[in-house]
Amino acid sequence: MFELTAQPIDSAALQARLTAPEAGALTIFEGRVRNHHLGKPVTKLEYEAFDDMARLEGEAITTETERIYPGTKVLCVHRTGSLTIGEAAVWIGIASAHRQAGFAACRHVIEEIKLRLPVWKKEHHPDGAAEWVNCTVEAATLPANDELTARQAALPEVGAAGQAKLAAARVLIIGVGGLGCPASVYLAGAGIGHLTLVDGGKIERSNLQRQILFTTAELGAPKALAAAARLRLHNPSVRVTSHEGELTPHNARALVAGQSVVLDCTDNFATRFLLHDTCLALGVPLVSAAVHRFEGTLDVFRQGHGGCLHCHGQGRRAADLDTAGNCAGGPVFGPAVGVLGVMQAAEALKLLLGRERESPRQSRLINLLDGSQLTIAREARPDCPICSRLDQLQAAKPVAVSDTSLFLAATGVAALGPTAQSLYLTEPGESAPAGVTSASALDLARLREVAAAGPLVLTCRYGVRSAALARLLRAEGNAHVFALTQS
């Protein structure tokens, strides 16, 4: 609840309104008039507001806070009129079951009030001078963003011109989970002008192992809303918009259109294909990552540069891939998603600065368990149903792919016939399990030779490298290459 009042604030009466038997914590904040501002002495303040606008925005802030911190009850009162030194100008009370949610909610309210509430104050000085200050403009300009990004702008690859490009950029992040959290933090810190966060999920306790924007105080809150609030604290100069919902065929184009770069931080293939096709159709660069256990993959897709997702996805259905390799709910090493999310932010910044080099032509695989990295060239297929027809892409319908799955369960290997071969892919210094035929993951010549001879099933320690190399070999025309499903 939010109220404006021209009368002195009665803290005891307001506290009584929040008393409830289920509230074990009552957190109070009072903002008072001080006798100085920006080095100048102040004798009194006058507050003026557009009442209807201020009440609507204030109510939106308190309602938003109760959604971010479920179980809290919020009351905020803001003064108008003339106030002397020491008088309370704003009063915030949070009733909650526990103190953590109360402290966090209280801070959220005052920070959003300072940024969003249409209130002006007139400062009076001892010499009789007075000046009006727009409180929201004042809050948005302190501290200066050029100070926050100074060390980044000092890089010759960035400079003042590059920093200006970042400030003018719009970045869309689909998925605010293990990948989206670190990616968004670094993009906000880098001074991106406008971030849009899309996620229909709510914060669960199991998320906190890797989703670094959230705490136990926000359990049950909408991820997009809570993440946006935290990012505005991180850098108030960045405009952050939240969309509480999933990416669908009905909203994909509207969300992607006008963006400078898009980050795919999702955990399912259906959304990944939809986002990829939409970005390709609209010519918006896409930075995509996925993590399974200790390993992750990173791809930068850019129209006309390197192969697209369909170039390496011949014969794949999203439903098949989600059954075999969906990241949602699977085992995951927390630092792995952190590293991949940070790498997504780095690739997005490089794209915006024109420093991407060969990234759009490569797939990268990173293993956090043994510290290895593998880079695979990702060239376009001449017969790709998507990127070989870029001139028709905007009018193209979603591409139907065949029923053949890239992934194969162990029980299905025998059905490939007696000529099928299985290879366990190893990295330098890694040994295959006893009795298993192996090949180096770096020996592409041998893998191509075996794939040309007949059906080939690839497997590896965690399943990420085998899937990536199976896609590569299929993209080269070897239709009967499979990745063994990990148990």
C-alpha positions as CSV (number, residue, x, y, z in Angstrom):
1,M,0.0,0.0,0.0
2,F,1.2,3.5,-0.8
3,E,0.0,6.9,0.5
4,L,0.8,10.6,0.1
5,T,0.3,12.9,3.0
6,A,0.8,16.6,3.8
7,Q,0.7,15.8,7.5
8,P,3.7,14.9,9.7
9,I,4.3,11.1,9.7
10,D,3.1,9.2,12.8
11,S,5.4,6.2,12.9
12,A,3.7,4.5,15.8
13,A,0.3,4.7,14.1
14,L,1.7,3.3,10.9
15,Q,3.4,0.5,12.7
16,A,0.2,-0.5,14.4
17,R,-1.4,-0.9,10.9
18,L,1.2,-3.6,10.1
19,T,0.9,-5.6,13.3
20,A,-0.1,-9.2,12.6
21,P,0.2,-12.5,14.5
22,E,2.0,-14.2,11.6
23,A,4.6,-11.4,11.3
24,G,7.7,-12.2,13.2
25,A,9.6,-9.2,11.8
26,L,8.7,-5.6,11.4
27,T,11.3,-3.7,9.4
28,I,11.1,0.1,9.4
29,F,12.9,2.7,7.3
30,E,12.6,6.5,7.8
31,G,14.1,8.9,5.3
32,R,14.6,12.2,7.1
33,V,15.5,15.8,6.0
34,R,19.2,16.5,6.5
35,N,20.9,19.9,6.8
36,H,23.1,19.6,3.7
37,H,23.1,18.3,0.1
38,L,25.9,18.0,-2.4
39,G,28.1,20.2,-0.1
40,K,25.5,22.9,0.3
41,P,23.8,23.7,3.6
42,V,20.0,23.2,3.7
43,T,17.5,24.8,6.0
44,K,14.3,23.1,4.9
45,L,12.7,21.2,2.0
46,E,9.4,21.4,0.1
47,Y,8.0,18.3,-1.6
48,E,5.6,18.5,-4.5
49,A,4.1,15.6,-6.4
50,F,1.6,14.9,-9.2
51,D,-0.8,13.2,-6.8
52,D,-2.5,10.8,-9.2
53,M,0.7,9.7,-11.0
54,A,2.6,9.4,-7.7
55,R,0.0,7.3,-6.1
56,L,-0.2,5.0,-9.1
57,E,3.5,4.6,-9.3
58,G,3.9,4.2,-5.6
59,E,1.2,1.5,-5.5
60,A,3.0,-0.3,-8.4
61,I,6.2,-0.3,-6.4
62,T,4.7,-1.7,-3.2
63,T,2.7,-4.3,-5.1
64,E,5.8,-5.3,-7.1
65,T,7.8,-5.6,-3.8
66,E,5.2,-8.0,-2.3
67,R,5.5,-10.2,-5.4
68,I,9.3,-10.2,-5.3
69,Y,9.3,-11.0,-1.6
70,P,6.3,-13.4,-1.1
71,G,4.6,-13.2,2.3
72,T,5.5,-9.6,3.0
73,K,3.1,-6.8,3.6
74,V,4.3,-3.4,2.5
75,L,3.2,0.1,3.6
76,C,4.9,3.2,2.3
77,V,4.0,6.9,3.1
78,H,5.6,9.9,1.4
79,R,5.3,13.5,2.6
80,T,4.4,16.5,0.5
81,G,4.6,20.1,1.6
82,S,7.1,22.0,3.8
83,L,9.5,19.9,6.0
84,T,12.0,21.1,8.5
85,I,15.4,19.5,9.3
86,G,14.9,16.1,11.0
87,E,11.3,15.5,9.8
88,A,10.5,12.2,8.2
89,A,10.0,12.6,4.4
90,V,9.3,8.9,3.6
91,W,8.3,6.0,5.9
92,I,8.4,2.4,4.8
93,G,7.2,-0.5,6.9
94,I,7.5,-4.2,6.0
95,A,5.8,-7.0,7.9
96,S,7.2,-10.4,7.2
97,A,7.6,-13.8,8.8
98,H,11.4,-13.5,8.9
99,R,13.9,-10.6,9.0
100,Q,15.8,-11.4,5.7
101,A,12.8,-10.8,3.5
102,G,11.9,-7.6,5.5
103,F,15.3,-6.1,5.1
104,A,15.5,-6.9,1.4
105,A,12.0,-5.7,0.7
106,C,12.6,-2.4,2.6
107,R,15.6,-1.7,0.5
108,H,13.8,-2.5,-2.7
109,V,11.0,0.0,-1.9
110,I,13.3,2.9,-1.1
111,E,15.5,2.3,-4.1
112,E,12.6,2.1,-6.5
113,I,10.9,5.2,-4.9
114,K,14.1,7.2,-5.5
115,L,14.2,6.0,-9.1
116,R,10.6,6.1,-10.2
117,L,8.3,8.2,-8.0
118,P,7.4,11.5,-9.7
119,V,8.2,13.8,-6.8
120,W,10.1,17.1,-6.7
121,K,11.8,18.8,-3.8
122,K,12.7,22.4,-3.3
123,E,15.9,23.0,-1.3
124,H,16.1,26.2,0.8
125,H,19.6,27.5,1.7
126,P,20.7,29.9,4.5
127,D,21.4,32.7,2.0
128,G,17.7,32.7,0.9
129,A,18.3,30.9,-2.4
130,A,16.1,27.9,-3.3
131,E,16.2,25.4,-6.1
132,W,13.9,22.6,-7.4
133,V,15.3,19.1,-7.7
134,N,13.6,16.2,-9.6
135,C,14.3,13.3,-7.2
136,T,14.1,10.6,-9.9
137,V,16.6,12.4,-12.2
138,E,18.9,13.0,-9.2
139,A,18.8,9.3,-8.3
140,A,19.4,8.1,-11.8
141,T,22.5,10.2,-12.3
142,L,24.3,9.3,-9.1
143,P,26.8,7.7,-9.2
144,A,27.9,8.6,-12.7
145,N,27.9,5.7,-15.2
146,D,31.2,6.9,-16.7
147,E,32.9,6.3,-13.3
148,L,31.4,2.8,-13.0
149,T,32.7,1.8,-16.5
150,A,36.0,3.8,-16.5
151,R,38.3,0.9,-16.3
152,Q,36.5,-0.9,-19.1
153,A,36.5,2.2,-21.3
154,A,40.3,2.5,-20.7
155,L,40.8,-0.6,-22.8
156,P,41.9,0.5,-26.3
157,E,39.6,-2.1,-27.8
158,V,36.6,-0.3,-26.1
159,G,37.4,3.4,-25.6
160,A,34.9,6.2,-25.3
161,A,33.4,5.3,-28.7
162,G,32.9,1.7,-27.8
163,Q,31.4,2.6,-24.4
164,A,28.9,4.8,-26.2
165,K,27.9,1.8,-28.4
166,L,27.2,-0.3,-25.3
167,A,25.2,2.5,-23.8
168,A,23.0,2.6,-26.9
169,A,22.6,-1.1,-27.2
170,R,19.6,-3.2,-26.4
171,V,20.2,-6.8,-25.2
172,L,17.5,-9.5,-24.8
173,I,18.1,-12.4,-22.4
174,I,15.8,-15.4,-22.6
175,G,16.1,-17.3,-19.4
176,V,17.2,-15.9,-16.1
177,G,18.7,-19.0,-14.5
178,G,22.2,-20.3,-14.1
179,L,23.3,-18.8,-17.4
180,G,21.2,-15.7,-17.5
181,C,22.1,-14.5,-14.0
182,P,25.9,-14.1,-14.5
183,A,25.4,-12.9,-18.0
184,S,23.0,-10.2,-17.0
185,V,25.2,-9.0,-14.1
186,Y,28.2,-8.5,-16.4
187,L,26.2,-6.8,-19.1
188,A,24.6,-4.4,-16.6
189,G,28.0,-3.7,-15.2
190,A,29.4,-3.1,-18.7
191,G,26.9,-0.3,-19.1
192,I,24.5,-1.8,-21.6
193,G,21.7,0.8,-22.2
194,H,18.7,-1.5,-22.1
195,L,18.3,-5.1,-20.8
196,T,15.1,-7.1,-21.3
197,L,14.7,-10.2,-19.2
198,V,12.3,-13.0,-20.2
199,D,11.5,-15.9,-17.9
200,G,8.2,-17.4,-16.7
201,G,9.7,-19.3,-13.8
202,K,9.7,-18.7,-10.0
203,I,12.7,-18.9,-7.7
204,E,13.1,-22.2,-6.0
205,R,15.6,-23.2,-3.3
206,S,17.4,-25.6,-5.7
207,N,18.1,-22.6,-8.0
208,L,20.3,-20.9,-5.4
209,Q,23.3,-23.2,-6.0
210,R,24.0,-21.4,-9.3
211,Q,21.5,-18.6,-9.9
212,I,23.6,-15.9,-8.2
213,L,21.1,-13.0,-8.5
214,F,18.7,-14.6,-5.9
215,T,18.7,-15.3,-2.2
216,T,16.4,-17.2,0.1
217,A,14.5,-13.9,0.7
218,E,13.0,-14.1,-2.9
219,L,11.9,-17.8,-2.8
220,G,8.7,-18.1,-4.8
221,A,9.2,-14.7,-6.6
222,P,9.0,-14.4,-10.4
223,K,12.6,-14.7,-11.6
224,A,12.4,-11.9,-14.3
225,L,11.0,-9.4,-11.8
226,A,13.4,-10.2,-9.0
227,A,16.4,-10.2,-11.4
228,A,15.4,-6.8,-12.8
229,A,15.3,-5.3,-9.4
230,R,18.7,-6.7,-8.5
231,L,20.3,-5.4,-11.7
232,R,18.9,-1.9,-11.2
233,L,20.7,-1.9,-7.8
234,H,23.9,-3.1,-9.5
235,N,23.8,-0.3,-12.1
236,P,21.0,2.3,-11.8
237,S,21.9,3.8,-15.2
238,V,20.8,0.7,-17.0
239,R,17.2,0.4,-18.0
240,V,15.9,-3.1,-17.2
241,T,12.6,-4.4,-18.4
242,S,11.2,-7.7,-17.2
243,H,8.8,-10.0,-19.1
244,E,7.1,-12.6,-16.8
245,G,6.4,-15.3,-19.3
246,E,7.9,-17.8,-21.7
247,L,9.1,-17.3,-25.3
248,T,6.4,-18.5,-27.6
249,P,5.7,-18.4,-31.4
250,H,3.2,-15.7,-30.6
251,N,5.6,-13.3,-28.9
252,A,9.1,-14.3,-30.3
253,R,9.3,-11.8,-33.1
254,A,8.0,-8.9,-31.0
255,L,10.6,-9.6,-28.3
256,V,13.5,-10.0,-30.7
257,A,12.7,-7.2,-33.1
258,G,14.9,-4.1,-32.4
259,Q,17.4,-5.9,-30.2
260,S,21.1,-5.5,-30.8
261,V,22.0,-8.9,-29.5
262,V,20.0,-11.8,-28.0
263,L,21.3,-14.3,-25.4
264,D,19.9,-17.9,-25.3
265,C,20.1,-18.9,-21.7
266,T,17.3,-21.5,-21.9
267,D,17.3,-25.1,-20.8
268,N,15.2,-26.8,-23.5
269,F,15.5,-27.4,-27.2
270,A,12.0,-26.3,-28.2
271,T,12.7,-22.7,-27.1
272,R,16.2,-22.8,-28.4
273,F,15.1,-23.7,-31.9
274,L,12.3,-21.1,-31.8
275,L,14.7,-18.3,-30.6
276,H,17.4,-19.3,-33.1
277,D,15.0,-19.2,-36.1
278,T,13.5,-15.9,-35.0
279,C,16.9,-14.2,-34.6
280,L,18.1,-15.6,-37.9
281,A,14.9,-14.3,-39.6
282,L,15.3,-10.8,-38.2
283,G,19.1,-10.6,-38.6
284,V,19.8,-10.3,-34.9
285,P,23.0,-12.0,-33.5
286,L,22.4,-14.8,-31.1
287,V,24.7,-16.0,-28.3
288,S,23.7,-19.5,-27.2
289,A,25.0,-21.7,-24.4
290,A,24.1,-25.0,-22.8
291,V,25.5,-26.9,-19.9
292,H,25.3,-30.5,-18.8
293,R,27.1,-31.7,-15.7
294,F,30.7,-30.4,-15.9
295,E,30.6,-29.5,-19.6
296,G,29.2,-26.7,-21.7
297,T,28.9,-25.5,-25.3
298,L,29.0,-22.0,-26.6
299,D,27.8,-20.8,-30.1
300,V,27.5,-17.4,-31.7
301,F,25.0,-17.3,-34.6
302,R,25.0,-14.4,-37.0
303,Q,23.2,-14.3,-40.3
304,G,25.6,-14.9,-43.2
305,H,28.5,-15.9,-40.9
306,G,29.1,-19.6,-40.4
307,G,26.6,-22.4,-40.1
308,C,23.3,-22.0,-38.3
309,L,21.7,-24.4,-35.8
310,H,20.0,-26.3,-38.6
311,C,23.2,-26.8,-40.5
312,H,24.2,-29.1,-37.6
313,G,20.7,-30.3,-36.9
314,Q,19.7,-32.4,-39.9
315,G,17.2,-34.9,-38.7
316,R,16.6,-33.5,-35.3
317,R,13.3,-32.8,-33.5
318,A,13.2,-30.6,-30.5
319,A,11.0,-33.2,-28.7
320,D,13.7,-35.9,-29.3
321,L,16.5,-33.6,-28.1
322,D,14.6,-32.5,-25.0
323,T,14.0,-36.2,-24.1
324,A,17.6,-37.1,-24.5
325,G,19.5,-33.9,-23.5
326,N,17.2,-31.4,-21.8
327,C,19.3,-29.3,-19.3
328,A,16.3,-28.6,-17.1
329,G,16.4,-30.6,-13.8
330,G,19.5,-32.5,-14.7
331,P,22.7,-32.7,-12.7
332,V,24.9,-29.6,-13.1
333,F,28.1,-28.2,-11.7
334,G,27.4,-24.7,-10.5
335,P,30.6,-23.1,-11.7
336,A,30.1,-24.5,-15.1
337,V,26.9,-22.4,-15.8
338,G,28.7,-19.4,-14.2
339,V,31.6,-19.7,-16.6
340,L,29.4,-20.2,-19.7
341,G,27.1,-17.3,-18.7
342,V,30.1,-15.0,-18.3
343,M,31.4,-16.2,-21.7
344,Q,28.0,-15.4,-23.2
345,A,28.3,-11.8,-21.8
346,A,31.8,-11.5,-23.3
347,E,30.6,-12.6,-26.7
348,A,27.7,-10.2,-26.6
349,L,30.0,-7.3,-25.7
350,K,32.4,-8.3,-28.5
351,L,29.6,-8.4,-31.0
352,L,28.4,-4.9,-29.9
353,L,32.0,-3.6,-30.2
354,G,32.7,-5.3,-33.5
355,R,35.4,-7.5,-32.0
356,E,33.8,-11.0,-32.5
357,R,36.4,-12.3,-35.0
358,E,35.8,-16.0,-35.8
359,S,33.3,-16.6,-33.0
360,P,30.2,-16.9,-35.4
361,R,32.0,-19.7,-37.3
362,Q,32.9,-21.9,-34.3
363,S,31.4,-24.1,-31.7
364,R,33.3,-24.2,-28.4
365,L,33.1,-27.0,-25.8
366,I,34.4,-26.3,-22.3
367,N,35.0,-29.0,-19.6
368,L,35.3,-27.7,-16.1
369,L,36.3,-31.0,-14.7
370,D,39.6,-31.4,-16.6
371,G,40.0,-27.8,-17.7
372,S,40.0,-28.6,-21.4
373,Q,38.5,-26.7,-24.3
374,L,37.7,-27.8,-27.8
375,T,36.9,-25.5,-30.8
376,I,35.1,-26.9,-33.8
377,A,34.6,-25.1,-37.1
378,R,30.9,-24.5,-37.8
379,E,30.5,-23.9,-41.5
380,A,27.2,-23.4,-43.4
381,R,25.7,-26.3,-45.3
382,P,24.9,-25.5,-48.9
383,D,21.6,-27.5,-48.6
384,C,20.6,-26.1,-45.2
385,P,16.8,-25.5,-45.2
386,I,17.3,-22.2,-43.4
387,C,20.6,-20.3,-44.0
388,S,21.0,-21.4,-47.6
389,R,17.8,-19.4,-48.4
390,L,18.4,-16.2,-46.4
391,D,16.6,-14.1,-49.1
392,Q,13.4,-16.1,-48.3
393,L,13.9,-16.4,-44.5
394,Q,11.6,-13.6,-43.3
395,A,8.7,-15.3,-45.1
396,A,9.7,-18.8,-44.1
397,K,7.6,-21.0,-41.8
398,P,9.3,-23.0,-39.0
399,V,11.3,-25.8,-40.6
400,A,10.1,-29.3,-40.2
401,V,12.9,-31.8,-39.5
402,S,12.8,-35.6,-40.0
403,D,12.0,-38.1,-37.3
404,T,15.6,-39.4,-37.0
405,S,17.0,-38.5,-33.7
406,L,20.6,-37.5,-33.2
407,F,20.6,-39.3,-29.8
408,L,20.4,-43.0,-29.4
409,A,19.8,-45.1,-26.3
410,A,22.1,-48.0,-25.6
411,T,19.3,-50.4,-26.3
412,G,19.0,-49.1,-29.9
413,V,22.6,-49.7,-30.9
414,A,22.0,-53.3,-31.9
415,A,19.3,-52.2,-34.3
416,L,21.9,-50.3,-36.4
417,G,23.2,-53.6,-37.7
418,P,26.5,-55.6,-37.6
419,T,28.5,-52.9,-39.4
420,A,27.8,-50.2,-36.8
421,Q,30.8,-49.0,-34.8
422,S,31.0,-47.3,-31.4
423,L,33.8,-45.0,-30.4
424,Y,34.5,-43.5,-27.0
425,L,36.0,-40.0,-27.5
426,T,38.9,-39.0,-25.3
427,E,40.8,-35.8,-24.7
428,P,44.6,-35.6,-24.3
429,G,45.6,-37.3,-21.0
430,E,42.2,-39.1,-20.7
431,S,41.8,-42.9,-21.0
432,A,38.7,-44.8,-22.2
433,P,37.0,-47.4,-20.0
434,A,38.6,-50.8,-20.3
435,G,37.5,-52.9,-23.3
436,V,36.0,-49.9,-25.1
437,T,37.2,-48.8,-28.6
438,S,38.3,-45.2,-28.3
439,A,39.4,-42.3,-30.6
440,S,40.8,-38.8,-29.9
441,A,38.1,-36.2,-30.0
442,L,40.7,-34.0,-31.9
443,D,41.3,-36.6,-34.6
444,L,38.6,-35.5,-37.0
445,A,40.2,-37.3,-40.0
446,R,39.8,-40.7,-38.3
447,L,36.2,-39.8,-37.2
448,R,35.3,-38.8,-40.8
449,E,36.8,-42.0,-42.1
450,V,34.8,-44.2,-39.7
451,A,31.6,-42.3,-40.2
452,A,31.9,-42.7,-44.0
453,A,32.2,-46.5,-43.6
454,G,28.8,-47.0,-41.9
455,P,26.7,-46.3,-38.8
456,L,28.7,-44.7,-36.0
457,V,27.8,-44.2,-32.4
458,L,29.9,-41.7,-30.4
459,T,30.1,-41.4,-26.6
460,C,32.2,-39.5,-24.1
461,R,32.5,-39.0,-20.4
462,Y,29.7,-36.5,-20.1
463,G,27.9,-36.6,-23.5
464,V,28.6,-33.0,-24.6
465,R,31.6,-33.6,-26.9
466,S,30.0,-36.7,-28.5
467,A,26.8,-34.7,-29.3
468,A,28.8,-31.8,-30.8
469,L,30.9,-34.0,-33.0
470,A,27.9,-36.1,-34.1
471,R,26.3,-32.9,-35.2
472,L,29.4,-31.9,-37.1
473,L,29.7,-35.2,-38.9
474,R,26.0,-35.1,-39.8
475,A,26.4,-31.6,-41.1
476,E,29.2,-33.0,-43.4
477,G,26.7,-35.5,-44.9
478,N,27.1,-38.5,-42.6
479,A,23.5,-39.2,-41.8
480,H,24.1,-42.3,-39.7
481,V,26.1,-40.8,-36.9
482,F,24.6,-40.8,-33.4
483,A,25.4,-39.7,-29.9
484,L,24.8,-42.2,-27.2
485,T,22.3,-41.0,-24.6
486,Q,23.9,-40.5,-21.2
487,S,22.3,-42.4,-18.3
